[in-house]
Amino acid sequence: MYEDDPNRRRAALVGHARVSTFARHVLGKISKLPSHSRRDRAKAFALWLADFCCGDLYSNNRVHDELERLRLTGDDLVLQCIPTAAAILGERWCADDAGFAEVSLGSARLLMLCRAYVPDWTWVARKGNGPCFLLCTFDTEQHLIGSAVLAYRLRKAGFSVNCLVQADMAQIVEKLRSAEFDSLLISCSTTASLETAAQAVKHIREKVKRPPFIGLGGAMAHSAKALGKRIEVDLITNNLDAVVSKVSAGCLRDDSVEAAE
């Protein structure tokens, strides 16, 4: 990127300062106009959050205060604002408008903020007769916000969720052997994670006597579809409703990989 180019770095800082000023201006305007829709308030907050999470004055308390001031909820924060703020950081990185250290710091804070709204991150016991999900990312995966949001959505829907973050194949196999799960959901956002997923799923099907329904999603879902039978999963999709429907119905694995939009 541009860390070794002082001219580009200065230009990026000027541009970023303008975005910061604009974000604060929009947030102030929105907060004074209660007629604005929740969607508009969430968008304004996400723009502000993308800037604030990278700054020296960041604090979770300030985020919570601004959230309340805009009459937004924890659901708004996790399901809308944090993913949007993360996408903004990604766009700034790709456009050379933000450096690696800044984006990494902001992303780490967004992830911690998300986890603060997901109690018992590691394990939630099975609830009633509903499906129990094992949600995992591999040790090659660095982008974890998407899986955190997915865990939040599943738990809000009343499902039991166990999360394995940056796990290796052995850890996943051990977990599947030690507890009963109705579905293993794999999140992949990089090519490296996708290759690991292909190997891991094959390994799981060889080592686990009765493997659960396996779904794969994330930023690499479309690339995964192109690999076809190389990834021996039951469903490739970012549509959570499609996954829940299949798992809830006790769908058995077909001979071919199914792709859902």
Helices and strands as residue ranges (DSSP letters): H 6-31, H 38-52, H 60-69, H 74-76, I 77-81, H 82-94, H 100-116, E 132-138, H 145-156, E 160-167, H 169-178, E 183-187, H 191-207, E 213-217, H 221-227, G 228-230, E 235-236, H 240-248, E 258-259
